[in-house]
Amino acid sequence: MTASPSARARRAPAKERARPRRRFWRGSLIGLGFLGGVLAALWVAVHRYDWMGPLVANTLRSVVGVSAVATLEDCVYAVEDRVNRITRRHEAPKAYWAV
C-alpha cells in the first residue's frame, strides 16, 4: 500500500530539516579545520620569520587592545613552555652565551 499524498507531505518537512542541520555541522567542521590550519600556519610563520611576531602582535594590539594581547601572549607562552618541558625533558640545558 502506498501512503496518501497528505501523509507524504507530513513526512517531507522532517527530512528537509535534517539537511540544513547536517549542512550546518559539515560547514562548522570545515570552518574549524580551516581556522586550525590558519592558526598552525601563523604559529609557524611567527616562529620562522623574525618580523612576523611583532607584526602580528602590533596588529592584534590595535584591534583587540593591549591587555587582551598580553593575556593571549601569557597563555601561548605557557603552552609552549609546557610542551618544551615535556618534549625536552632529558636534554641538558643549553647556554646561548659564554659562561
QUIDA-V19325 format. One record per backbone hydrogen bond with DSSP energy under -0.5 kcal/mol. NH is the residue of the N-H (numbers start at 1). CO is the residue of the C=O. If there is no record, write none. Layout:
<<NH:CO> <NH:CO>>
//
This chain:
<<7:4> <8:4> <9:5> <10:6> <11:7> <12:8> <13:9> <15:11> <16:12> <17:13> <18:14> <19:15> <20:16> <21:17> <22:18> <23:19> <24:20> <25:21> <26:22> <27:23> <28:24> <29:25> <30:26> <31:27> <32:28> <33:29> <34:30> <35:31> <36:32> <37:33> <38:34> <39:35> <40:36> <41:37> <42:38> <43:39> <44:40> <45:41> <46:42> <47:43> <48:44> <49:45> <52:49> <53:49> <54:50> <55:51> <56:52> <57:53> <58:54> <59:55> <60:56> <61:57> <62:58> <63:59> <64:60> <65:60> <65:61> <69:65> <70:66> <71:67> <72:68> <73:69> <74:70> <75:71> <76:72> <77:73> <78:74> <79:75> <80:76> <81:77> <82:78> <83:79> <84:80> <85:81> <86:82> <87:83> <88:84> <89:86> <91:88> <96:94>>
//
